[in-house]
Amino acid sequence: MKLAKLSLAAIVVAGLASHSFAADSLADAFKNGKVTGELRAWYFDRDTDVPAAAGGAWDRKKGDANIINMGVILNYVTDSFYGLKMGATFQSNYAPFADDEAKALFYNDMYGSGAVLSEMYVQYTIDKTTAKVGRQFINTPLIAGSGSRMIRQSFEGALITNTNLPDTTLAAGYISKWQNRTSPDTTAKKSDVGEFERFNDDGAYTLLAINKSIPGLTITGQWAQVVDVADVYYAELAYAGKMNDFRYGLAGQYLITDYDESGKDDGSFYGIKASFGIGAFNMYVAYAEVDDDNDASVSADVGGADPIYTANVIHSGEYKAGSKGYAIDANYEVVKGAKIGARYSDINMKAAKSDYDVIDLYANYTFDGPLKGFGVEVQYETKDKDASTGSSNELRFRANYKF
């Protein structure tokens, strides 16, 4: 016990000795903290070409509706005090003009008024190791919170990262709860802002390694386990190079889902991607295929992660057994801060005996000068499916002011 106490003391002393203290006292750490925020006004218009069920049944895949959302994000992070930081982020969402059709169609992703404390964490850094405990946003290939809706998904747990090895990032984490975009009650036909709920019964674990020892090459490997459900393994090799003004890249990914449930087959997919760019122009071509040997869909994420290369701009990629397809994306920076682009994907779903193609158009502009901090974004997606599944299209407009 005495040896353990001495070892702990040595670690703390070593950590303190390695820090340059930004704040001289705990009071200064709070006083010198940084506040940032964002004001949002978003408009979504969704047309599924499939009539909603009689009685306005809640089914976000059916019906036509539009919704206007407004929200505020406030973030506060203390200054560092002996390697210790604290942070908090509030997210809010309000849709006061939503009609019954909008509530029914968007209940699972956009309609849910209220506010939520999405981040509330304590972070401690010693040497090149950082431990972050509490509510937090996470962005990794397999565990990630999507920010495509008004409320970004968040997690509650612990994440440790280390960069002691040259050109290498290692991470380990545990997730006990997560917060989705909304918390719907389909029986009462109402929806509130997302709340933190237990993630599975025993949570999820993950290990992550990223190595950049070879110039231009990024090697990523991650394991995630949803306890008593599945183990997911992900690997990616991505190379990026440059020849004068010409940029090029080649990447490959592979994922395996090993289900724990008795009688449920495992699933996997692979993807390849080639990218090119010159000046303000960029494009890529990607292909992905999901294994169909066992007729098992792939569970590719914890939360809202969507790692497959052929994912659409608005909707997620296809992970059903036997699915395969390609995507082509091209974009151009018209002027500094202004970009326009288009993406086309063609997907064949063998298991569902269905084909569809998707056309995405997108543009964004970030203002400078007197309007610095203000930005707008427009996305339009049309999905042309066969007669059995119907078609759909969606328009999204976002106006944001960051301060």
C-alpha positions as CSV (number, residue, x, y, z in Angstrom):
1,M,0.0,0.0,0.0
2,K,2.8,2.4,0.9
3,L,4.6,1.6,-2.4
4,A,1.3,2.2,-4.3
5,K,0.9,5.6,-2.6
6,L,4.5,6.5,-3.4
7,S,4.0,5.5,-7.1
8,L,0.9,7.5,-7.4
9,A,2.6,10.5,-5.9
10,A,5.5,10.1,-8.3
11,I,3.1,10.0,-11.2
12,V,1.3,13.2,-10.1
13,V,4.6,15.0,-9.5
14,A,5.9,14.0,-12.9
15,G,2.7,15.2,-14.5
16,L,2.8,18.5,-12.7
17,A,6.5,19.0,-13.6
18,S,5.7,18.5,-17.3
19,H,2.9,21.1,-17.4
20,S,3.1,24.8,-18.1
21,F,0.3,26.1,-16.0
22,A,-2.1,28.4,-17.8
23,A,-3.9,29.4,-14.6
24,D,-2.2,30.3,-11.3
25,S,-5.2,29.2,-9.3
26,L,-8.5,27.3,-9.6
27,A,-10.4,30.6,-9.5
28,D,-8.3,31.9,-12.4
29,A,-9.0,28.7,-14.3
30,F,-12.7,29.4,-14.2
31,K,-12.3,33.1,-14.7
32,N,-10.1,32.7,-17.8
33,G,-12.3,30.0,-19.3
34,K,-13.6,30.4,-22.8
35,V,-17.2,30.8,-23.9
36,T,-18.3,30.0,-27.5
37,G,-21.7,29.5,-29.0
38,E,-23.8,29.2,-32.1
39,L,-27.2,30.5,-33.2
40,R,-29.0,28.2,-35.6
41,A,-32.0,28.5,-38.0
42,W,-32.6,25.4,-40.1
43,Y,-35.3,24.4,-42.6
44,F,-35.9,20.8,-43.8
45,D,-38.4,19.8,-46.5
46,R,-38.9,16.1,-46.9
47,D,-41.1,14.4,-49.6
48,T,-41.2,10.6,-49.5
49,D,-43.7,10.0,-52.3
50,V,-45.3,7.5,-50.0
51,P,-48.6,8.6,-48.3
52,A,-48.6,8.6,-44.5
53,A,-50.7,5.9,-42.9
54,A,-54.3,6.7,-42.0
55,G,-54.6,8.7,-38.7
56,G,-51.3,10.4,-39.1
57,A,-49.3,7.3,-37.8
58,W,-45.8,8.3,-36.8
59,D,-43.5,6.9,-39.5
60,R,-40.6,9.1,-40.6
61,K,-40.3,7.2,-43.8
62,K,-43.8,8.2,-45.0
63,G,-45.5,11.4,-45.9
64,D,-44.5,14.9,-47.0
65,A,-43.8,17.8,-44.6
66,N,-41.4,20.6,-43.8
67,I,-40.1,22.0,-40.5
68,I,-38.4,25.1,-39.2
69,N,-36.0,24.7,-36.3
70,M,-34.2,27.3,-34.2
71,G,-31.6,26.6,-31.6
72,V,-28.8,27.9,-29.5
73,I,-25.5,26.1,-28.6
74,L,-23.4,27.3,-25.6
75,N,-20.0,25.9,-24.8
76,Y,-17.7,26.7,-21.8
77,V,-14.2,25.3,-21.2
78,T,-12.1,26.4,-18.3
79,D,-8.5,27.3,-18.6
80,S,-5.9,24.6,-17.7
81,F,-5.0,24.3,-14.0
82,Y,-2.2,21.7,-13.4
83,G,-3.4,19.8,-16.4
84,L,-7.0,19.8,-15.3
85,K,-9.9,21.2,-17.3
86,M,-13.7,21.2,-17.2
87,G,-16.1,21.7,-20.0
88,A,-19.9,21.9,-20.6
89,T,-22.1,22.3,-23.7
90,F,-25.8,23.1,-23.8
91,Q,-27.8,22.3,-27.0
92,S,-31.3,23.5,-27.6
93,N,-34.0,23.0,-30.3
94,Y,-37.3,24.6,-30.9
95,A,-39.8,24.1,-33.7
96,P,-42.8,26.3,-32.7
97,F,-44.4,26.3,-36.2
98,A,-44.4,22.5,-36.8
99,D,-47.8,21.1,-37.9
100,D,-49.1,17.6,-37.3
101,E,-47.6,16.3,-40.5
102,A,-44.1,17.7,-39.6
103,K,-44.3,16.3,-36.0
104,A,-45.2,12.9,-37.4
105,L,-42.5,12.8,-40.1
106,F,-39.6,14.4,-38.1
107,Y,-40.3,13.1,-34.6
108,N,-37.3,10.8,-34.7
109,D,-34.6,13.4,-35.8
110,M,-35.7,17.0,-35.9
111,Y,-38.9,17.6,-33.9
112,G,-38.1,17.6,-30.2
113,S,-38.2,21.0,-28.4
114,G,-36.1,21.7,-25.3
115,A,-32.5,21.8,-24.1
116,V,-30.0,19.2,-23.0
117,L,-26.6,19.4,-21.3
118,S,-24.8,17.3,-23.9
119,E,-21.3,17.8,-22.5
120,M,-20.2,18.0,-18.9
121,Y,-16.8,16.5,-18.4
122,V,-13.6,16.6,-16.4
123,Q,-10.4,16.4,-18.5
124,Y,-6.9,15.7,-17.1
125,T,-3.7,15.7,-19.1
126,I,-0.4,14.3,-17.8
127,D,2.6,14.3,-20.2
128,K,1.0,13.0,-23.5
129,T,-1.9,11.2,-22.0
130,T,-5.4,12.8,-21.6
131,A,-8.3,11.3,-19.7
132,K,-11.8,12.7,-20.3
133,V,-14.7,11.6,-18.1
134,G,-18.3,12.5,-18.3
135,R,-20.7,13.6,-21.1
136,Q,-18.8,14.4,-24.3
137,F,-18.9,14.5,-28.0
138,I,-16.9,11.6,-29.6
139,N,-15.8,11.3,-33.3
140,T,-14.2,8.0,-34.3
141,P,-14.9,5.6,-37.2
142,L,-17.1,3.3,-35.0
143,I,-18.2,5.6,-32.2
144,A,-19.4,9.0,-33.3
145,G,-22.2,11.5,-32.7
146,S,-23.8,12.7,-35.9
147,G,-24.2,16.5,-36.1
148,S,-26.4,16.6,-39.2
149,R,-29.6,17.4,-37.2
150,M,-30.2,20.3,-34.7
151,I,-29.2,18.2,-31.7
152,R,-25.8,16.4,-32.1
153,Q,-25.6,13.0,-30.6
154,S,-23.4,12.7,-27.5
155,F,-22.1,10.0,-25.1
156,E,-21.5,9.6,-21.4
157,G,-18.4,7.6,-20.3
158,A,-14.6,7.8,-20.3
159,L,-12.1,8.2,-23.1
160,I,-8.3,8.0,-22.7
161,T,-5.9,9.1,-25.5
162,N,-2.1,8.8,-25.7
163,T,0.4,10.2,-28.2
164,N,3.7,9.0,-26.6
165,L,4.6,6.8,-29.5
166,P,6.0,8.7,-32.5
167,D,3.3,9.6,-35.1
168,T,0.8,7.4,-33.2
169,T,-2.5,8.1,-31.4
170,L,-3.9,5.4,-29.1
171,A,-7.3,5.6,-27.4
172,A,-9.4,3.5,-25.1
173,G,-13.0,4.2,-24.0
174,Y,-16.1,3.0,-22.3
175,I,-19.6,4.3,-23.1
176,S,-22.4,3.8,-20.5
177,K,-25.1,6.2,-21.9
178,W,-25.8,8.1,-25.0
179,Q,-28.0,11.0,-26.0
180,N,-29.9,10.8,-29.3
181,R,-31.4,13.6,-31.4
182,T,-34.9,13.3,-29.9
183,S,-36.7,11.3,-27.2
184,P,-39.9,10.2,-29.0
185,D,-43.0,8.8,-27.4
186,T,-44.8,7.2,-30.4
187,T,-47.8,6.1,-28.2
188,A,-48.5,9.7,-27.1
189,K,-47.4,11.0,-30.5
190,K,-45.0,13.5,-29.0
191,S,-41.3,14.1,-29.0
192,D,-38.8,16.0,-26.8
193,V,-35.2,16.9,-27.1
194,G,-32.8,14.0,-26.8
195,E,-32.1,12.7,-23.3
196,F,-29.3,10.5,-22.0
197,E,-30.3,6.9,-21.8
198,R,-28.6,3.7,-20.9
199,F,-26.6,2.4,-23.9
200,N,-27.5,-1.3,-24.0
201,D,-27.5,-2.9,-20.5
202,D,-23.7,-3.0,-20.0
203,G,-22.6,-0.3,-22.4
204,A,-19.8,-0.4,-25.0
205,Y,-16.0,-0.5,-25.1
206,T,-13.6,0.6,-27.7
207,L,-9.9,0.6,-28.6
208,L,-8.4,2.8,-31.3
209,A,-5.0,3.2,-33.0
210,I,-4.0,5.7,-35.6
211,N,-0.5,5.6,-37.1
212,K,1.2,8.1,-39.5
213,S,4.8,6.8,-39.4
214,I,5.0,6.4,-43.2
215,P,4.8,9.8,-44.9
216,G,1.4,10.3,-46.6
217,L,-0.1,7.1,-45.2
218,T,-2.6,6.9,-42.3
219,I,-3.3,3.5,-40.8
220,T,-6.4,3.3,-38.6
221,G,-7.7,0.3,-36.6
222,Q,-10.6,0.2,-34.2
223,W,-12.5,-2.3,-32.1
224,A,-15.8,-1.6,-30.5
225,Q,-17.9,-4.0,-28.4
226,V,-21.5,-3.5,-27.6
227,V,-21.7,-5.9,-24.6
228,D,-23.7,-9.1,-25.3
229,V,-24.6,-7.8,-28.8
230,A,-21.6,-7.7,-31.1
231,D,-17.9,-7.0,-31.6
232,V,-17.1,-4.7,-34.5
233,Y,-13.6,-4.5,-36.1
234,Y,-12.6,-1.7,-38.5
235,A,-9.4,-1.2,-40.5
236,E,-8.4,1.5,-43.0
237,L,-5.4,2.4,-45.0
238,A,-5.5,5.9,-46.5
239,Y,-2.6,7.4,-48.6
240,A,-2.5,11.1,-49.7
241,G,0.1,12.6,-51.9
242,K,0.9,15.7,-53.9
243,M,2.7,16.5,-57.2
244,N,3.0,20.2,-57.7
245,D,-0.6,21.4,-57.7
246,F,-2.0,18.0,-58.3
247,R,-3.4,16.1,-55.2
248,Y,-4.2,12.4,-55.2
249,G,-5.2,9.8,-52.7
250,L,-6.1,6.1,-52.4
251,A,-7.9,4.5,-49.5
252,G,-9.3,1.1,-48.5
253,Q,-11.5,0.0,-45.6
254,Y,-12.7,-3.2,-44.1
255,L,-15.2,-3.9,-41.3
256,I,-16.4,-7.1,-39.6
257,T,-19.4,-7.4,-37.3
258,D,-19.2,-10.5,-35.1
259,Y,-22.6,-10.9,-33.5
260,D,-22.9,-12.5,-30.0
261,E,-26.5,-13.6,-30.5
262,S,-26.9,-17.3,-31.1
263,G,-27.9,-18.2,-34.6
264,K,-27.2,-14.7,-36.0
265,D,-24.6,-14.7,-38.8
266,D,-21.6,-12.4,-38.9
267,G,-21.4,-9.6,-41.5
268,S,-18.6,-7.6,-43.2
269,F,-18.0,-5.0,-45.9
270,Y,-15.1,-3.5,-47.8
271,G,-14.7,-0.2,-49.6
272,I,-12.1,1.4,-51.9
273,K,-11.8,5.1,-52.7
274,A,-9.6,7.1,-55.1
275,S,-9.5,10.9,-54.9
276,F,-8.0,13.7,-57.1
277,G,-7.7,17.4,-56.9
278,I,-6.1,20.4,-58.5
279,G,-6.4,24.0,-57.4
280,A,-9.9,24.6,-56.0
281,F,-11.3,21.4,-57.6
282,N,-11.7,18.1,-55.8
283,M,-13.3,14.8,-56.6
284,Y,-13.4,11.1,-55.6
285,V,-14.7,7.8,-56.8
286,A,-15.7,5.1,-54.3
287,Y,-17.0,1.5,-54.3
288,A,-18.3,-0.6,-51.4
289,E,-19.7,-4.1,-51.1
290,V,-21.4,-5.8,-48.1
291,D,-20.8,-9.6,-47.8
292,D,-23.9,-11.7,-48.8
293,D,-22.6,-15.1,-47.8
294,N,-24.6,-15.2,-44.5
295,D,-27.4,-12.8,-45.4
296,A,-26.5,-10.7,-42.4
297,S,-26.7,-6.9,-42.4
298,V,-23.7,-5.1,-41.0
299,S,-23.8,-3.2,-37.7
300,A,-21.2,-0.5,-38.5
301,D,-21.3,1.9,-35.6
302,V,-22.0,2.8,-32.0
303,G,-24.2,6.0,-32.1
304,G,-24.4,7.8,-35.4
305,A,-21.1,6.8,-37.1
306,D,-21.3,6.2,-40.9
307,P,-17.9,5.1,-42.1
308,I,-18.7,3.5,-45.5
309,Y,-17.3,5.4,-48.4
310,T,-20.5,5.3,-50.5
311,A,-22.6,7.2,-47.9
312,N,-24.9,9.9,-49.3
313,V,-24.7,13.6,-48.3
314,I,-28.0,13.6,-46.4
315,H,-28.9,10.0,-45.7
316,S,-26.6,7.2,-44.4
317,G,-24.8,4.5,-46.3
318,E,-26.3,1.1,-47.1
319,Y,-25.2,-1.8,-44.8
320,K,-27.8,-4.5,-45.8
321,A,-26.4,-7.9,-46.7
322,G,-25.4,-8.2,-50.4
323,S,-25.6,-4.4,-51.0
324,K,-23.0,-3.0,-53.3
325,G,-22.6,0.3,-55.1
326,Y,-20.4,3.2,-56.1
327,A,-20.3,6.9,-55.5
328,I,-18.8,9.9,-57.4
329,D,-18.3,13.2,-55.8
330,A,-17.0,16.5,-57.2
331,N,-16.8,19.9,-55.6
332,Y,-15.3,23.3,-56.4
333,E,-14.4,26.3,-54.2
334,V,-15.8,29.2,-56.2
335,V,-14.2,31.8,-54.0
336,K,-12.6,31.6,-50.6
337,G,-15.3,30.3,-48.2
338,A,-17.8,29.3,-50.9
339,K,-18.1,25.7,-52.2
340,I,-20.5,23.9,-54.5
341,G,-20.6,20.2,-55.2
342,A,-22.5,17.2,-56.4
343,R,-22.5,13.5,-55.6
344,Y,-24.0,10.5,-57.4
345,S,-24.4,7.0,-56.0
346,D,-25.9,3.9,-57.4
347,I,-26.8,1.1,-55.0
348,N,-27.9,-2.5,-55.6
349,M,-29.4,-4.3,-52.6
350,K,-29.4,-8.0,-53.4
351,A,-31.1,-9.2,-50.2
352,A,-34.0,-6.7,-50.6
353,K,-34.0,-7.2,-54.4
354,S,-34.0,-3.5,-54.9
355,D,-31.9,-0.9,-56.7
356,Y,-31.8,2.9,-56.3
357,D,-29.6,5.8,-57.2
358,V,-29.1,9.1,-55.4
359,I,-28.2,12.5,-56.6
360,D,-26.9,15.1,-54.1
361,L,-26.3,18.8,-54.7
362,Y,-24.7,20.9,-52.0
363,A,-23.3,24.4,-51.4
364,N,-22.0,26.4,-48.5
365,Y,-20.7,29.9,-47.9
366,T,-18.9,31.2,-44.9
367,F,-18.9,35.0,-44.6
368,D,-16.0,37.2,-43.7
369,G,-15.6,40.9,-42.8
370,P,-18.5,42.4,-40.9
371,L,-20.5,39.1,-41.1
372,K,-17.6,36.9,-39.9
373,G,-19.0,33.9,-38.1
374,F,-22.1,33.7,-40.2
375,G,-22.5,30.9,-42.7
376,V,-25.2,29.2,-44.8
377,E,-25.5,25.7,-46.3
378,V,-27.9,24.2,-48.7
379,Q,-28.3,20.4,-49.5
380,Y,-30.7,18.7,-51.9
381,E,-31.0,15.0,-52.3
382,T,-33.2,12.9,-54.6
383,K,-33.4,9.2,-54.2
384,D,-34.9,7.3,-57.1
385,K,-36.0,3.8,-55.9
386,D,-37.9,1.1,-57.7
387,A,-41.7,0.7,-57.4
388,S,-41.6,-1.5,-54.3
389,T,-39.9,1.0,-52.1
390,G,-40.8,4.4,-53.6
391,S,-38.7,7.5,-54.2
392,S,-38.0,10.5,-52.0
393,N,-36.3,13.9,-52.1
394,E,-35.2,16.3,-49.4
395,L,-34.1,19.9,-49.1
396,R,-32.1,21.2,-46.2
397,F,-31.1,24.8,-45.5
398,R,-29.0,25.8,-42.6
399,A,-28.1,29.3,-41.4
400,N,-25.6,29.5,-38.5
401,Y,-23.8,32.2,-36.6
402,K,-20.8,31.2,-34.5
403,F,-19.5,33.4,-31.8
